[in-house]
Amino acid sequence: MTDEADFLLAVGNHLAGLSRHHELLDEGARLLHPVRTAASYRLLTRGAADSPNPGLVEAEPGRGARIEGELYALPAGAVARLASLVRAPIRLGRVRLEDGAEVHGYLCDPAEAAGARDISDLGGWRAFLAGSKGE
């Protein structure tokens, strides 16, 4: 038996080695493996070019993409504590993976999509960061 009670998808700055990954580690999260979302999401970049922030939003039917991320196992109670750390326009919600499973994940308020750049065609946040270093 395990004390892991939940699963969480990271697609942005919570990915291993990035700026907010420590929040997952502080809660005892354990990286399981890379995953992709179902093809029903869009990945956006918000904010200034020198300090971009990711945002995963639900897409209109037929307009989504599979977005790369990491699946984490979390101990009981960790989701509530992680939810207390996020601020609008980000929230914790349910995200469907390409295998059909639903897990917790960081979602962005769809109203933010109007002023954000859609980077879904890159496949994930790491690909965006790698490309933006060369600009």
N, CA and C atoms as a LAMMPS dump frame, in Angstrom:
ITEM: TIMESTEP
0
ITEM: NUMBER OF ATOMS
405
ITEM: BOX BOUNDS ff ff ff
-5.0000000000000000e+02 5.0000000000000000e+02
-5.0000000000000000e+02 5.0000000000000000e+02
-5.0000000000000000e+02 5.0000000000000000e+02
ITEM: ATOMS id mol type element x y z
1 1 1 N 0.844 -1.182 0
2 1 2 C 0 0 0
3 1 3 C 0.884 1.239 0
4 2 1 N 0.396 2.3 -0.606
5 2 2 C 1.171 3.53 -0.719
6 2 3 C 0.423 4.685 -0.08
7 3 1 N 1.155 5.701 0.338
8 3 2 C 0.5 6.874 0.9
9 3 3 C 0.161 7.896 -0.183
10 4 1 N 0.475 7.576 -1.45
11 4 2 C 0.131 8.469 -2.546
12 4 3 C -1.363 8.387 -2.806
13 5 1 N -2.007 9.548 -2.838
14 5 2 C -3.459 9.572 -2.938
15 5 3 C -3.969 10.228 -4.205
16 6 1 N -3.119 10.906 -4.936
17 6 2 C -3.59 11.663 -6.081
18 6 3 C -2.496 11.821 -7.122
19 7 1 N -2.912 12.303 -8.293
20 7 2 C -1.983 12.526 -9.39
21 7 3 C -2.149 13.945 -9.904
22 8 1 N -1.035 14.527 -10.349
23 8 2 C -1.044 15.901 -10.83
24 8 3 C -0.218 16.01 -12.098
25 9 1 N -0.747 16.747 -13.062
26 9 2 C -0.046 17.028 -14.305
27 9 3 C 0.632 18.386 -14.201
28 10 1 N 1.912 18.439 -14.514
29 10 2 C 2.642 19.703 -14.618
30 10 3 C 2.966 19.929 -16.088
31 11 1 N 2.691 21.139 -16.593
32 11 2 C 2.99 21.449 -17.996
33 11 3 C 3.8 22.728 -18.164
34 12 1 N 4.039 23.465 -17.1
35 12 2 C 4.73 24.756 -17.201
36 12 3 C 5.894 24.855 -16.245
37 13 1 N 5.904 25.904 -15.451
38 13 2 C 7.036 26.163 -14.557
39 13 3 C 7.141 25.196 -13.387
40 14 1 N 6.191 24.27 -13.254
41 14 2 C 6.286 23.219 -12.239
42 14 3 C 7.028 21.986 -12.767
43 15 1 N 7.407 21.996 -14.039
44 15 2 C 8.174 20.88 -14.596
45 15 3 C 9.516 20.754 -13.879
46 16 1 N 10.043 19.537 -13.859
47 16 2 C 11.322 19.272 -13.177
48 16 3 C 12.399 20.238 -13.65
49 17 1 N 13.069 20.858 -12.678
50 17 2 C 14.16 21.768 -12.967
51 17 3 C 13.762 23.208 -13.224
52 18 1 N 12.462 23.498 -13.302
53 18 2 C 12.026 24.864 -13.58
54 18 3 C 11.668 25.6 -12.288
55 19 1 N 11.3 26.85 -12.415
56 19 2 C 11.239 27.772 -11.274
57 19 3 C 10.268 27.411 -10.154
58 20 1 N 9.193 26.702 -10.455
59 20 2 C 8.224 26.384 -9.397
60 20 3 C 8.195 24.897 -9.054
61 21 1 N 9.117 24.139 -9.594
62 21 2 C 9.159 22.7 -9.332
63 21 3 C 9.313 22.399 -7.848
64 22 1 N 10.021 23.265 -7.134
65 22 2 C 10.239 23.054 -5.699
66 22 3 C 8.918 22.958 -4.932
67 23 1 N 7.859 23.602 -5.426
68 23 2 C 6.562 23.52 -4.746
69 23 3 C 6.049 22.082 -4.729
70 24 1 N 6.264 21.36 -5.813
71 24 2 C 5.857 19.952 -5.864
72 24 3 C 6.73 19.116 -4.935
73 25 1 N 8.03 19.355 -4.99
74 25 2 C 8.948 18.599 -4.131
75 25 3 C 8.666 18.848 -2.658
76 26 1 N 8.361 20.095 -2.306
77 26 2 C 8.052 20.436 -0.913
78 26 3 C 6.841 19.671 -0.393
79 27 1 N 5.953 19.276 -1.296
80 27 2 C 4.753 18.524 -0.912
81 27 3 C 4.94 17.019 -1.042
82 28 1 N 6.145 16.582 -1.349
83 28 2 C 6.413 15.148 -1.437
84 28 3 C 5.999 14.516 -2.752
85 29 1 N 5.822 15.333 -3.794
86 29 2 C 5.443 14.796 -5.102
87 29 3 C 6.572 13.941 -5.661
88 30 1 N 6.172 12.905 -6.377
89 30 2 C 7.134 11.99 -7.002
90 30 3 C 6.85 11.937 -8.496
91 31 1 N 7.861 12.278 -9.301
92 31 2 C 7.719 12.235 -10.755
93 31 3 C 7.535 10.792 -11.201
94 32 1 N 6.472 10.543 -11.96
95 32 2 C 6.219 9.199 -12.474
96 32 3 C 6.775 9.035 -13.882
97 33 1 N 6.331 9.87 -14.818
98 33 2 C 6.785 9.768 -16.202
99 33 3 C 6.217 10.916 -17.034
100 34 1 N 6.795 11.123 -18.223
101 34 2 C 6.238 12.129 -19.132
102 34 3 C 4.871 11.662 -19.64
103 35 1 N 3.992 12.611 -19.887
104 35 2 C 2.664 12.321 -20.436
105 35 3 C 2.287 13.444 -21.396
106 36 1 N 1.167 13.246 -22.08
107 36 2 C 0.579 14.315 -22.895
108 36 3 C -0.897 14.418 -22.549
109 37 1 N -1.416 15.616 -22.703
110 37 2 C -2.844 15.812 -22.488
111 37 3 C -3.612 15.199 -23.65
112 38 1 N -4.908 15.058 -23.461
113 38 2 C -5.784 14.75 -24.585
114 38 3 C -5.693 15.919 -25.561
115 39 1 N -6.127 15.718 -26.782
116 39 2 C -6.044 16.769 -27.805
117 39 3 C -7.192 17.764 -27.652
118 40 1 N -7.355 18.28 -26.454
119 40 2 C -8.454 19.224 -26.2
120 40 3 C -7.998 20.438 -25.396
121 41 1 N -6.709 20.763 -25.504
122 41 2 C -6.146 21.894 -24.754
123 41 3 C -5.288 22.756 -25.67
124 42 1 N -5.036 23.98 -25.236
125 42 2 C -4.115 24.903 -25.896
126 42 3 C -3.121 25.374 -24.844
127 43 1 N -1.874 25.576 -25.243
128 43 2 C -0.854 26.101 -24.344
129 43 3 C -0.541 27.53 -24.76
130 44 1 N -0.639 28.424 -23.805
131 44 2 C -0.423 29.85 -24.049
132 44 3 C 0.802 30.329 -23.292
133 45 1 N 1.372 31.42 -23.765
134 45 2 C 2.382 32.126 -22.997
135 45 3 C 1.844 33.524 -22.73
136 46 1 N 1.93 33.917 -21.473
137 46 2 C 1.388 35.197 -21.026
138 46 3 C 2.512 36.007 -20.397
139 47 1 N 2.325 37.307 -20.341
140 47 2 C 3.294 38.158 -19.663
141 47 3 C 4.37 38.679 -20.587
142 48 1 N 5.348 39.321 -19.988
143 48 2 C 6.445 39.943 -20.733
144 48 3 C 7.331 38.89 -21.385
145 49 1 N 7.938 39.262 -22.496
146 49 2 C 8.802 38.333 -23.232
147 49 3 C 9.983 37.861 -22.401
148 50 1 N 10.477 38.705 -21.494
149 50 2 C 11.634 38.311 -20.688
150 50 3 C 11.257 37.504 -19.448
151 51 1 N 9.965 37.382 -19.159
152 51 2 C 9.515 36.547 -18.031
153 51 3 C 8.147 35.945 -18.351
154 52 1 N 8.104 35.085 -19.372
155 52 2 C 6.825 34.515 -19.792
156 52 3 C 6.265 33.53 -18.767
157 53 1 N 4.954 33.414 -18.771
158 53 2 C 4.259 32.461 -17.906
159 53 3 C 3.368 31.579 -18.762
160 54 1 N 3.343 30.272 -18.477
161 54 2 C 2.506 29.363 -19.251
162 54 3 C 1.061 29.383 -18.776
163 55 1 N 0.181 28.986 -19.661
164 55 2 C -1.222 28.82 -19.3
165 55 3 C -1.845 27.737 -20.154
166 56 1 N -2.381 26.712 -19.52
167 56 2 C -3.074 25.631 -20.218
168 56 3 C -4.564 25.93 -20.171
169 57 1 N -5.207 26.006 -21.335
170 57 2 C -6.641 26.287 -21.391
171 57 3 C -7.346 25.195 -22.18
172 58 1 N -8.608 24.973 -21.837
173 58 2 C -9.419 24.05 -22.62
174 58 3 C -9.714 24.693 -23.962
175 59 1 N -9.604 23.908 -25.022
176 59 2 C -9.803 24.413 -26.382
177 59 3 C -11.241 24.203 -26.829
178 60 1 N -11.613 24.96 -27.845
179 60 2 C -12.897 24.729 -28.496
180 60 3 C -12.831 23.349 -29.149
181 61 1 N -13.962 22.651 -29.25
182 61 2 C -13.959 21.319 -29.864
183 61 3 C -13.289 21.335 -31.242
184 62 1 N -12.388 20.375 -31.447
185 62 2 C -11.689 20.244 -32.714
186 62 3 C -10.504 21.171 -32.895
187 63 1 N -10.206 22.013 -31.913
188 63 2 C -9.11 22.981 -32.052
189 63 3 C -7.995 22.754 -31.035
190 64 1 N -8.027 21.63 -30.358
191 64 2 C -7.045 21.367 -29.314
192 64 3 C -5.798 20.672 -29.828
193 65 1 N -4.839 20.555 -28.932
194 65 2 C -3.568 19.885 -29.224
195 65 3 C -3.182 19.031 -28.022
196 66 1 N -2.317 18.062 -28.262
197 66 2 C -1.741 17.286 -27.157
198 66 3 C -0.536 18.062 -26.634
199 67 1 N -0.543 18.354 -25.343
200 67 2 C 0.508 19.15 -24.732
201 67 3 C 1.346 18.255 -23.822
202 68 1 N 2.657 18.335 -23.968
203 68 2 C 3.578 17.524 -23.169
204 68 3 C 3.641 18.025 -21.731
205 69 1 N 3.764 17.076 -20.822
206 69 2 C 3.896 17.415 -19.412
207 69 3 C 4.522 16.268 -18.639
208 70 1 N 4.438 16.374 -17.326
209 70 2 C 4.96 15.343 -16.421
210 70 3 C 3.866 14.968 -15.438
211 71 1 N 3.743 13.676 -15.179
212 71 2 C 2.757 13.184 -14.225
213 71 3 C 3.443 12.919 -12.889
214 72 1 N 2.839 13.451 -11.832
215 72 2 C 3.365 13.311 -10.471
216 72 3 C 2.367 12.582 -9.587
217 73 1 N 2.879 11.757 -8.69
218 73 2 C 2.078 11.16 -7.624
219 73 3 C 2.233 12.052 -6.398
220 74 1 N 1.119 12.301 -5.723
221 74 2 C 1.106 13.201 -4.568
222 74 3 C 0.593 12.494 -3.33
223 75 1 N 1.139 12.819 -2.169
224 75 2 C 0.595 12.296 -0.916
225 75 3 C -0.771 12.918 -0.62
226 76 1 N -1.518 12.258 0.236
227 76 2 C -2.832 12.768 0.649
228 76 3 C -2.697 14.191 1.175
229 77 1 N -3.604 15.054 0.772
230 77 2 C -3.634 16.432 1.249
231 77 3 C -2.79 17.406 0.459
232 78 1 N -1.925 16.917 -0.41
233 78 2 C -1.014 17.811 -1.136
234 78 3 C -1.742 18.695 -2.142
235 79 1 N -2.78 18.179 -2.782
236 79 2 C -3.491 18.977 -3.788
237 79 3 C -4.069 20.241 -3.164
238 80 1 N -4.676 20.117 -2.002
239 80 2 C -5.253 21.294 -1.336
240 80 3 C -4.169 22.307 -0.985
241 81 1 N -3.035 21.829 -0.533
242 81 2 C -1.946 22.757 -0.194
243 81 3 C -1.383 23.428 -1.446
244 82 1 N -1.234 22.677 -2.528
245 82 2 C -0.751 23.265 -3.776
246 82 3 C -1.752 24.275 -4.331
247 83 1 N -3.039 23.977 -4.2
248 83 2 C -4.072 24.907 -4.679
249 83 3 C -3.981 26.246 -3.967
250 84 1 N -3.57 26.228 -2.71
251 84 2 C -3.473 27.481 -1.954
252 84 3 C -2.311 28.358 -2.427
253 85 1 N -1.396 27.798 -3.219
254 85 2 C -0.233 28.545 -3.695
255 85 3 C -0.464 29.24 -5.035
256 86 1 N -1.503 28.852 -5.754
257 86 2 C -1.733 29.433 -7.084
258 86 3 C -2.638 30.655 -6.986
259 87 1 N -2.447 31.557 -7.899
260 87 2 C -3.227 32.79 -7.958
261 87 3 C -3.822 32.942 -9.35
262 88 1 N -4.936 33.645 -9.398
263 88 2 C -5.593 33.917 -10.676
264 88 3 C -4.586 34.558 -11.632
265 89 1 N -4.611 34.188 -12.859
266 89 2 C -5.651 33.45 -13.563
267 89 3 C -5.455 31.933 -13.565
268 90 1 N -4.513 31.432 -12.768
269 90 2 C -4.258 29.989 -12.713
270 90 3 C -5.07 29.376 -11.581
271 91 1 N -5.51 28.144 -11.8
272 91 2 C -6.226 27.388 -10.77
273 91 3 C -5.902 25.906 -10.973
274 92 1 N -6.156 25.126 -9.939
275 92 2 C -6.059 23.672 -10.095
276 92 3 C -7.424 23.154 -10.519
277 93 1 N -7.421 22.318 -11.538
278 93 2 C -8.656 21.716 -12.033
279 93 3 C -8.366 20.303 -12.504
280 94 1 N -9.29 19.73 -13.244
281 94 2 C -9.112 18.386 -13.787
282 94 3 C -8.694 18.489 -15.247
283 95 1 N -7.698 17.666 -15.609
284 95 2 C -7.168 17.641 -16.967
285 95 3 C -7.214 16.199 -17.458
286 96 1 N -7.68 16.022 -18.688
287 96 2 C -7.73 14.683 -19.287
288 96 3 C -6.427 14.425 -20.044
289 97 1 N -5.856 13.248 -19.795
290 97 2 C -4.63 12.837 -20.482
291 97 3 C -4.974 12.092 -21.766
292 98 1 N -3.98 11.889 -22.622
293 98 2 C -4.248 11.23 -23.905
294 98 3 C -4.717 9.787 -23.736
295 99 1 N -4.425 9.166 -22.584
296 99 2 C -4.903 7.799 -22.344
297 99 3 C -6.308 7.776 -21.749
298 100 1 N -6.925 8.95 -21.571
299 100 2 C -8.283 9.043 -21.045
300 100 3 C -8.373 9.28 -19.547
301 101 1 N -7.271 9.113 -18.832
302 101 2 C -7.281 9.352 -17.38
303 101 3 C -7.49 10.839 -17.103
304 102 1 N -8.145 11.142 -15.984
305 102 2 C -8.301 12.526 -15.539
306 102 3 C -7.504 12.715 -14.265
307 103 1 N -6.694 13.768 -14.242
308 103 2 C -5.832 14.067 -13.101
309 103 3 C -5.953 15.553 -12.772
310 104 1 N -5.436 15.934 -11.62
311 104 2 C -5.361 17.356 -11.29
312 104 3 C -4.316 18.004 -12.189
313 105 1 N -4.527 19.275 -12.49
314 105 2 C -3.555 20.003 -13.295
315 105 3 C -3.772 21.494 -13.175
316 106 1 N -2.768 22.239 -13.568
317 106 2 C -2.833 23.698 -13.529
318 106 3 C -3.504 24.189 -14.804
319 107 1 N -4.615 24.902 -14.646
320 107 2 C -5.362 25.449 -15.774
321 107 3 C -5.394 26.963 -15.681
322 108 1 N -5.502 27.592 -16.831
323 108 2 C -5.553 29.049 -16.912
324 108 3 C -6.979 29.482 -17.236
325 109 1 N -7.39 30.599 -16.685
326 109 2 C -8.695 31.184 -16.98
327 109 3 C -8.771 31.449 -18.484
328 110 1 N -9.808 30.946 -19.16
329 110 2 C -9.913 31.142 -20.61
330 110 3 C -9.941 32.612 -21.03
331 111 1 N -10.36 33.499 -20.147
332 111 2 C -10.377 34.928 -20.482
333 111 3 C -8.974 35.449 -20.768
334 112 1 N -7.952 34.777 -20.246
335 112 2 C -6.565 35.177 -20.486
336 112 3 C -6.119 34.886 -21.916
337 113 1 N -6.837 34.016 -22.612
338 113 2 C -6.44 33.613 -23.957
339 113 3 C -6.463 34.78 -24.939
340 114 1 N -7.316 35.752 -24.709
341 114 2 C -7.463 36.87 -25.643
342 114 3 C -6.151 37.623 -25.856
343 115 1 N -5.38 37.833 -24.827
344 115 2 C -4.144 38.595 -24.969
345 115 3 C -2.886 37.761 -24.938
346 116 1 N -3.023 36.455 -25.011
347 116 2 C -1.87 35.568 -24.882
348 116 3 C -1.46 34.994 -26.235
349 117 1 N -0.219 34.57 -26.327
350 117 2 C 0.299 33.927 -27.54
351 117 3 C 0.079 32.423 -27.431
352 118 1 N -0.512 31.838 -28.452
353 118 2 C -0.756 30.399 -28.493
354 118 3 C 0.511 29.702 -28.983
355 119 1 N 1.061 28.831 -28.143
356 119 2 C 2.294 28.109 -28.498
357 119 3 C 2.053 26.601 -28.57
358 120 1 N 0.796 26.215 -28.736
359 120 2 C 0.432 24.794 -28.755
360 120 3 C 1.182 24.011 -29.817
361 121 1 N 1.458 24.648 -30.956
362 121 2 C 2.137 23.951 -32.048
363 121 3 C 3.544 23.496 -31.675
364 122 1 N 4.113 24.06 -30.61
365 122 2 C 5.44 23.637 -30.146
366 122 3 C 5.381 22.346 -29.333
367 123 1 N 4.202 22.008 -28.838
368 123 2 C 4.026 20.755 -28.116
369 123 3 C 4.189 20.828 -26.617
370 124 1 N 4.888 21.847 -26.112
371 124 2 C 5.069 21.923 -24.668
372 124 3 C 5.899 23.125 -24.254
373 125 1 N 5.929 23.356 -22.95
374 125 2 C 6.611 24.514 -22.384
375 125 3 C 8.125 24.442 -22.557
376 126 1 N 8.706 23.25 -22.397
377 126 2 C 10.165 23.132 -22.565
378 126 3 C 10.586 23.498 -23.992
379 127 1 N 9.808 23.083 -24.972
380 127 2 C 10.127 23.425 -26.364
381 127 3 C 10.052 24.933 -26.566
382 128 1 N 9.071 25.569 -25.957
383 128 2 C 8.971 27.028 -26.041
384 128 3 C 10.192 27.689 -25.411
385 129 1 N 10.558 27.249 -24.213
386 129 2 C 11.713 27.845 -23.532
387 129 3 C 12.993 27.652 -24.34
388 130 1 N 13.162 26.467 -24.923
389 130 2 C 14.358 26.196 -25.728
390 130 3 C 14.408 27.12 -26.942
391 131 1 N 13.271 27.347 -27.572
392 131 2 C 13.215 28.225 -28.737
393 131 3 C 13.392 29.683 -28.389
394 132 1 N 12.893 30.092 -27.235
395 132 2 C 12.974 31.508 -26.868
396 132 3 C 14.386 31.904 -26.455
397 133 1 N 15.214 30.943 -26.081
398 133 2 C 16.606 31.256 -25.726
399 133 3 C 17.417 31.602 -26.963
400 134 1 N 16.957 31.119 -28.116
401 134 2 C 17.673 31.389 -29.353
402 134 3 C 17.245 32.672 -30.037
403 135 1 N 16.219 33.338 -29.534
404 135 2 C 15.718 34.564 -30.175
405 135 3 C 16.581 35.753 -29.864
